[in-house]
Amino acid sequence: KQWYQRRVRAHGVQFMGYTPLGRNDLAPKATIQLVAKKMQITPSQVLLKWALQKGVVTIPRSSNAERCAENAQSWVDGVVLSKEDMELIDAMEDGHKYCWNPDLL
């Protein structure tokens, strides 16, 4: 499916993750928890960083001011997920349609 991304991006289209946190289905997953603990960041920040490092504009939604600040911190804190961590998260595909993994479009 990466061919689709390349083709769309060749036309100047930017991918966007409207609910990049998977409606909180993804944060509790063991892989996300493992990476969060290793990087000393929150699971939500792991998910946002993964999407951003994939080149996806993210629009996380929260009505909680603390979570909004935490999400925003993901864009400026300088933490970068390793290639290995990115691959671990990429491998999480379980058939559930989260509608945000850019490799699955």
mmCIF file of the C-alpha atoms, coordinates in Angstrom:
data_MODEL
# 
_entry.id   MODEL 
# 
loop_
_atom_site.group_PDB 
_atom_site.id 
_atom_site.type_symbol 
_atom_site.label_atom_id 
_atom_site.label_alt_id 
_atom_site.label_comp_id 
_atom_site.label_asym_id 
_atom_site.label_entity_id 
_atom_site.label_seq_id 
_atom_site.pdbx_PDB_ins_code 
_atom_site.Cartn_x 
_atom_site.Cartn_y 
_atom_site.Cartn_z 
_atom_site.occupancy 
_atom_site.B_iso_or_equiv 
_atom_site.pdbx_formal_charge 
_atom_site.auth_seq_id 
_atom_site.auth_comp_id 
_atom_site.auth_asym_id 
_atom_site.auth_atom_id 
_atom_site.pdbx_PDB_model_num 
ATOM 1   C CA . LYS A 1 1   ? 0.000   0.000  0.000  1.00 0.00 ? 1   LYS A CA 1 
ATOM 2   C CA . GLN A 1 2   ? 2.989   2.304  0.156  1.00 0.00 ? 2   GLN A CA 1 
ATOM 3   C CA . TRP A 1 3   ? 2.621   2.780  -3.608 1.00 0.00 ? 3   TRP A CA 1 
ATOM 4   C CA . TYR A 1 4   ? -0.603  4.649  -2.853 1.00 0.00 ? 4   TYR A CA 1 
ATOM 5   C CA . GLN A 1 5   ? 1.178   7.006  -0.478 1.00 0.00 ? 5   GLN A CA 1 
ATOM 6   C CA . ARG A 1 6   ? 3.927   7.703  -3.003 1.00 0.00 ? 6   ARG A CA 1 
ATOM 7   C CA . ARG A 1 7   ? 1.431   8.353  -5.771 1.00 0.00 ? 7   ARG A CA 1 
ATOM 8   C CA . VAL A 1 8   ? -0.744  10.644 -3.676 1.00 0.00 ? 8   VAL A CA 1 
ATOM 9   C CA . ARG A 1 9   ? 2.258   12.536 -2.284 1.00 0.00 ? 9   ARG A CA 1 
ATOM 10  C CA . ALA A 1 10  ? 3.616   12.965 -5.816 1.00 0.00 ? 10  ALA A CA 1 
ATOM 11  C CA . HIS A 1 11  ? 0.512   15.089 -6.432 1.00 0.00 ? 11  HIS A CA 1 
ATOM 12  C CA . GLY A 1 12  ? 1.166   17.237 -3.371 1.00 0.00 ? 12  GLY A CA 1 
ATOM 13  C CA . VAL A 1 13  ? -1.501  15.663 -1.150 1.00 0.00 ? 13  VAL A CA 1 
ATOM 14  C CA . GLN A 1 14  ? -0.717  15.612 2.573  1.00 0.00 ? 14  GLN A CA 1 
ATOM 15  C CA . PHE A 1 15  ? -1.924  12.689 4.675  1.00 0.00 ? 15  PHE A CA 1 
ATOM 16  C CA . MET A 1 16  ? -3.761  13.633 7.856  1.00 0.00 ? 16  MET A CA 1 
ATOM 17  C CA . GLY A 1 17  ? -4.511  11.595 10.968 1.00 0.00 ? 17  GLY A CA 1 
ATOM 18  C CA . TYR A 1 18  ? -7.809  12.908 12.286 1.00 0.00 ? 18  TYR A CA 1 
ATOM 19  C CA . THR A 1 19  ? -7.998  10.482 15.201 1.00 0.00 ? 19  THR A CA 1 
ATOM 20  C CA . PRO A 1 20  ? -4.328  9.506  15.431 1.00 0.00 ? 20  PRO A CA 1 
ATOM 21  C CA . LEU A 1 21  ? -4.732  7.999  18.876 1.00 0.00 ? 21  LEU A CA 1 
ATOM 22  C CA . GLY A 1 22  ? -7.075  5.296  17.569 1.00 0.00 ? 22  GLY A CA 1 
ATOM 23  C CA . ARG A 1 23  ? -9.924  6.412  19.829 1.00 0.00 ? 23  ARG A CA 1 
ATOM 24  C CA . ASN A 1 24  ? -7.778  5.226  22.744 1.00 0.00 ? 24  ASN A CA 1 
ATOM 25  C CA . ASP A 1 25  ? -7.788  1.633  21.431 1.00 0.00 ? 25  ASP A CA 1 
ATOM 26  C CA . LEU A 1 26  ? -4.045  1.708  20.799 1.00 0.00 ? 26  LEU A CA 1 
ATOM 27  C CA . ALA A 1 27  ? -2.503  3.280  23.907 1.00 0.00 ? 27  ALA A CA 1 
ATOM 28  C CA . PRO A 1 28  ? -3.116  0.203  26.103 1.00 0.00 ? 28  PRO A CA 1 
ATOM 29  C CA . LYS A 1 29  ? -1.449  -2.167 23.610 1.00 0.00 ? 29  LYS A CA 1 
ATOM 30  C CA . ALA A 1 30  ? 1.679   -3.866 24.982 1.00 0.00 ? 30  ALA A CA 1 
ATOM 31  C CA . THR A 1 31  ? 3.945   -2.604 22.193 1.00 0.00 ? 31  THR A CA 1 
ATOM 32  C CA . ILE A 1 32  ? 2.920   1.004  22.756 1.00 0.00 ? 32  ILE A CA 1 
ATOM 33  C CA . GLN A 1 33  ? 3.327   0.625  26.516 1.00 0.00 ? 33  GLN A CA 1 
ATOM 34  C CA . LEU A 1 34  ? 6.795   -0.890 26.021 1.00 0.00 ? 34  LEU A CA 1 
ATOM 35  C CA . VAL A 1 35  ? 7.993   1.930  23.759 1.00 0.00 ? 35  VAL A CA 1 
ATOM 36  C CA . ALA A 1 36  ? 6.484   4.575  26.068 1.00 0.00 ? 36  ALA A CA 1 
ATOM 37  C CA . LYS A 1 37  ? 8.268   3.153  29.086 1.00 0.00 ? 37  LYS A CA 1 
ATOM 38  C CA . LYS A 1 38  ? 11.552  2.858  27.204 1.00 0.00 ? 38  LYS A CA 1 
ATOM 39  C CA . MET A 1 39  ? 11.338  6.451  25.883 1.00 0.00 ? 39  MET A CA 1 
ATOM 40  C CA . GLN A 1 40  ? 9.895   7.845  29.155 1.00 0.00 ? 40  GLN A CA 1 
ATOM 41  C CA . ILE A 1 41  ? 6.951   9.425  27.356 1.00 0.00 ? 41  ILE A CA 1 
ATOM 42  C CA . THR A 1 42  ? 3.229   8.709  27.417 1.00 0.00 ? 42  THR A CA 1 
ATOM 43  C CA . PRO A 1 43  ? 1.580   6.136  25.142 1.00 0.00 ? 43  PRO A CA 1 
ATOM 44  C CA . SER A 1 44  ? -0.291  8.952  23.402 1.00 0.00 ? 44  SER A CA 1 
ATOM 45  C CA . GLN A 1 45  ? 2.994   10.701 22.685 1.00 0.00 ? 45  GLN A CA 1 
ATOM 46  C CA . VAL A 1 46  ? 4.380   7.466  21.208 1.00 0.00 ? 46  VAL A CA 1 
ATOM 47  C CA . LEU A 1 47  ? 1.420   7.221  18.836 1.00 0.00 ? 47  LEU A CA 1 
ATOM 48  C CA . LEU A 1 48  ? 1.662   10.860 17.798 1.00 0.00 ? 48  LEU A CA 1 
ATOM 49  C CA . LYS A 1 49  ? 5.408   10.617 17.241 1.00 0.00 ? 49  LYS A CA 1 
ATOM 50  C CA . TRP A 1 50  ? 4.964   7.480  15.160 1.00 0.00 ? 50  TRP A CA 1 
ATOM 51  C CA . ALA A 1 51  ? 2.453   9.230  12.896 1.00 0.00 ? 51  ALA A CA 1 
ATOM 52  C CA . LEU A 1 52  ? 4.568   12.390 12.646 1.00 0.00 ? 52  LEU A CA 1 
ATOM 53  C CA . GLN A 1 53  ? 7.678   10.394 11.799 1.00 0.00 ? 53  GLN A CA 1 
ATOM 54  C CA . LYS A 1 54  ? 5.638   8.734  9.047  1.00 0.00 ? 54  LYS A CA 1 
ATOM 55  C CA . GLY A 1 55  ? 4.952   12.197 7.623  1.00 0.00 ? 55  GLY A CA 1 
ATOM 56  C CA . VAL A 1 56  ? 1.312   12.329 8.685  1.00 0.00 ? 56  VAL A CA 1 
ATOM 57  C CA . VAL A 1 57  ? -0.152  15.581 9.974  1.00 0.00 ? 57  VAL A CA 1 
ATOM 58  C CA . THR A 1 58  ? -1.941  14.737 13.200 1.00 0.00 ? 58  THR A CA 1 
ATOM 59  C CA . ILE A 1 59  ? -5.023  16.314 14.709 1.00 0.00 ? 59  ILE A CA 1 
ATOM 60  C CA . PRO A 1 60  ? -5.519  14.718 18.118 1.00 0.00 ? 60  PRO A CA 1 
ATOM 61  C CA . ARG A 1 61  ? -8.738  15.612 19.879 1.00 0.00 ? 61  ARG A CA 1 
ATOM 62  C CA . SER A 1 62  ? -9.256  15.974 23.591 1.00 0.00 ? 62  SER A CA 1 
ATOM 63  C CA . SER A 1 63  ? -11.522 17.998 25.817 1.00 0.00 ? 63  SER A CA 1 
ATOM 64  C CA . ASN A 1 64  ? -8.974  17.675 28.642 1.00 0.00 ? 64  ASN A CA 1 
ATOM 65  C CA . ALA A 1 65  ? -6.560  20.642 28.804 1.00 0.00 ? 65  ALA A CA 1 
ATOM 66  C CA . GLU A 1 66  ? -3.755  18.550 30.325 1.00 0.00 ? 66  GLU A CA 1 
ATOM 67  C CA . ARG A 1 67  ? -3.985  15.976 27.552 1.00 0.00 ? 67  ARG A CA 1 
ATOM 68  C CA . CYS A 1 68  ? -4.020  18.724 24.931 1.00 0.00 ? 68  CYS A CA 1 
ATOM 69  C CA . ALA A 1 69  ? -0.795  20.129 26.398 1.00 0.00 ? 69  ALA A CA 1 
ATOM 70  C CA . GLU A 1 70  ? 0.710   16.622 26.569 1.00 0.00 ? 70  GLU A CA 1 
ATOM 71  C CA . ASN A 1 71  ? -0.201  15.996 22.921 1.00 0.00 ? 71  ASN A CA 1 
ATOM 72  C CA . ALA A 1 72  ? 1.286   19.327 21.844 1.00 0.00 ? 72  ALA A CA 1 
ATOM 73  C CA . GLN A 1 73  ? 4.497   18.505 23.690 1.00 0.00 ? 73  GLN A CA 1 
ATOM 74  C CA . SER A 1 74  ? 4.962   15.597 21.271 1.00 0.00 ? 74  SER A CA 1 
ATOM 75  C CA . TRP A 1 75  ? 5.677   18.028 18.458 1.00 0.00 ? 75  TRP A CA 1 
ATOM 76  C CA . VAL A 1 76  ? 8.418   19.987 20.223 1.00 0.00 ? 76  VAL A CA 1 
ATOM 77  C CA . ASP A 1 77  ? 10.180  17.810 22.792 1.00 0.00 ? 77  ASP A CA 1 
ATOM 78  C CA . GLY A 1 78  ? 12.911  16.526 20.463 1.00 0.00 ? 78  GLY A CA 1 
ATOM 79  C CA . VAL A 1 79  ? 12.268  12.841 21.233 1.00 0.00 ? 79  VAL A CA 1 
ATOM 80  C CA . VAL A 1 80  ? 12.581  10.631 18.157 1.00 0.00 ? 80  VAL A CA 1 
ATOM 81  C CA . LEU A 1 81  ? 11.453  7.021  17.995 1.00 0.00 ? 81  LEU A CA 1 
ATOM 82  C CA . SER A 1 82  ? 14.182  4.642  16.856 1.00 0.00 ? 82  SER A CA 1 
ATOM 83  C CA . LYS A 1 83  ? 13.923  2.684  13.612 1.00 0.00 ? 83  LYS A CA 1 
ATOM 84  C CA . GLU A 1 84  ? 13.386  -0.437 15.704 1.00 0.00 ? 84  GLU A CA 1 
ATOM 85  C CA . ASP A 1 85  ? 10.536  1.137  17.677 1.00 0.00 ? 85  ASP A CA 1 
ATOM 86  C CA . MET A 1 86  ? 8.936   2.399  14.473 1.00 0.00 ? 86  MET A CA 1 
ATOM 87  C CA . GLU A 1 87  ? 9.103   -1.130 13.034 1.00 0.00 ? 87  GLU A CA 1 
ATOM 88  C CA . LEU A 1 88  ? 7.607   -2.604 16.219 1.00 0.00 ? 88  LEU A CA 1 
ATOM 89  C CA . ILE A 1 89  ? 4.654   -0.248 15.929 1.00 0.00 ? 89  ILE A CA 1 
ATOM 90  C CA . ASP A 1 90  ? 4.354   -0.868 12.166 1.00 0.00 ? 90  ASP A CA 1 
ATOM 91  C CA . ALA A 1 91  ? 4.083   -4.593 12.913 1.00 0.00 ? 91  ALA A CA 1 
ATOM 92  C CA . MET A 1 92  ? 1.061   -4.127 15.186 1.00 0.00 ? 92  MET A CA 1 
ATOM 93  C CA . GLU A 1 93  ? -1.388  -4.666 12.313 1.00 0.00 ? 93  GLU A CA 1 
ATOM 94  C CA . ASP A 1 94  ? -4.148  -6.908 13.627 1.00 0.00 ? 94  ASP A CA 1 
ATOM 95  C CA . GLY A 1 95  ? -6.852  -6.399 11.030 1.00 0.00 ? 95  GLY A CA 1 
ATOM 96  C CA . HIS A 1 96  ? -8.734  -3.806 13.101 1.00 0.00 ? 96  HIS A CA 1 
ATOM 97  C CA . LYS A 1 97  ? -9.425  -0.647 11.119 1.00 0.00 ? 97  LYS A CA 1 
ATOM 98  C CA . TYR A 1 98  ? -7.928  2.181  13.114 1.00 0.00 ? 98  TYR A CA 1 
ATOM 99  C CA . CYS A 1 99  ? -7.909  4.317  9.978  1.00 0.00 ? 99  CYS A CA 1 
ATOM 100 C CA . TRP A 1 100 ? -4.639  6.063  10.677 1.00 0.00 ? 100 TRP A CA 1 
ATOM 101 C CA . ASN A 1 101 ? -1.686  3.868  9.766  1.00 0.00 ? 101 ASN A CA 1 
ATOM 102 C CA . PRO A 1 102 ? -0.394  5.522  6.597  1.00 0.00 ? 102 PRO A CA 1 
ATOM 103 C CA . ASP A 1 103 ? 1.195   2.242  5.477  1.00 0.00 ? 103 ASP A CA 1 
ATOM 104 C CA . LEU A 1 104 ? -2.221  0.607  5.368  1.00 0.00 ? 104 LEU A CA 1 
ATOM 105 C CA . LEU A 1 105 ? -3.968  3.102  3.113  1.00 0.00 ? 105 LEU A CA 1 
# 
